Structures are given as C-alpha cells and as structure tokens.
Amino acid sequence: MATIVLGICGSIAAFKAAGVASRLVKLGHEVHCVCTPAALEFVTPLTLMTLSRNPVITTFEDETGSWVPVHIDLAQRADVLAIVPASANTMACMAHGQCPNALTSLYLAYRGPVLIFPAMNNMMWDHPATQANAATLAARDRHHIIGPAKDGMLACGTSGKGRLVEEELIVREILNHLPQ
C-alpha cells in the first residue's frame, strides 16, 4: 500500500486529522504524522502515534534515530503529502519557501502531490495575504487546495467559509492522488 504523510497544523480542526489517520491505516496504508509546534496545542502525539502506528515527528530533535534526517527520508518515501488542517501560517511558509519546522522542511524536500486542506477563521481565509498565498500554492505543479468548506459555523462562533472539509472528502482526495 501507499506511504502517506499527514501534516498537522495549529487549528481547532487538528483533532480531525486523528480520524483521517485512523481511516487510512484501516485501509492498509502506512501513515506518518508530522506536526507543527502549534498543532500540539490541539492534539497529542500519543493519540496520533497510536492511530497511525508510527512515531510522530514534532521537532528536529525527533530525527535522531538515523543518519538520514526523518523529514528527508519521509519526503523521499511518501506517495502523497496531505496538510490536514492547513493553517494560514503554514500556508504562508509553504508559499514563501520558509521552513521553521519539520513539516515545512519536509514540504520543501518533497516532490509528489501536495494536498492542502485549509481550516481557519473566515476573516483569516478572506484576507488578501492568505488568498495570495493560496493562489501561489495552487499554481504549483501537483499542488491541490481542497476547501475550506463553503459555509458553516466556525469554532470561534462566527459563520462563513473557513471550516475544514469533512473527513470523508479528505480521505477520498488522498486516495485519488495515490499512484495507480
């Protein structure tokens, strides 16, 4: 089966990545979770490790088990990189080639399909800077932005575009972008 890297960013929607990991493992795929530091405010490495059945990469200190840095090894082995959820901050780093953490460093080393599932407040999503970053990423070869959901109640109490799309759609998109 396929090797899938789930990049998890700081968003209240980060808990949904655990469900995505669980579904993909049940389908027989190898899943590796790579979290930004902010993601750990919303979901624990123990949860993700248990569901993915693999160690969770959260910092460069997690990369001491081999002479090949884990973010490089995973970038070379992954069939798909899915950022679930993608925060405005991580999208900005990706758009501008910045790599302050293990996830964005892995992204720069990866050459396969990149699926970006944004989740943020509707005002953050609508901001011209976020829209410009999304356009930059969408214009790149093999990059796909899926979402955010068109409308709905957000965790902050407002309503609008910004919610993470449903887990079923995330899993379906990941499976659709795996090599045949």
Residue, then its C-alpha position, 0 to 999 in steps of 0.5 A: m500500500a501507499t506511504i502517506v504523510l499527514g501534516i498537522c497544523g495549529s487549528i481547532a480542526a487538528f483533532k480531525a486529522a486523528g480520524v483521517a489517520s485512523r481511516l487510512v491505516k484501516l485501509g492498509h496504508e502506512v501513515h506518518c504524522v508530522c506536526t507543527p509546534a502549534a498543532l500540539e496545542f490541539v492534539t497529542p502525539l500519543t493519540l496520533m502515534t497510536l492511530s497511525r502506528n508510527p512515531v510522530i515527528t514534532t521537532f528536529e530533535d525527533e530525527t535522531g534515530s538515523w543518519v538520514p534526517v526523518h523529514i528527508d527520508l519521509a519526503q523521499r518515501a511518501d506517495v502523497l503529502a496531505i496538510v490536514p488542517a492547513s493553517a494560514n501560517t503554514m500556508a504562508c511558509m509553504a508559499h514563501g519557501q520558509c521552513p521553521n519546522a519539520l513539516t515545512s522542511l519536509y514540504l520543501a524536500y518533497r516532490g509528489p502531490v501536495l494536498i492542502f486542506p485549509a481550516m481557519n477563521n473566515m476573516m483569516w481565509d478572506h484576507p488578501a495575504t492568505q488568498a495570495n498565498a493560496a493562489t501561489l500554492a495552487a499554481r504549483d505543479r501537483h499542488h491541490i487546495i481542497g476547501p475550506a468548506k463553503d459555509g458553516m459555523l466556525a469554532c470561534g462562533t462566527s459563520g462563513k467559509g473557513r471550516l475544514v472539509e469533512e473527513e470523508l472528502i479528505v480521505r477520498e482526495i488522498l486516495n485519488h492522488l495515490p499512484q495507480 
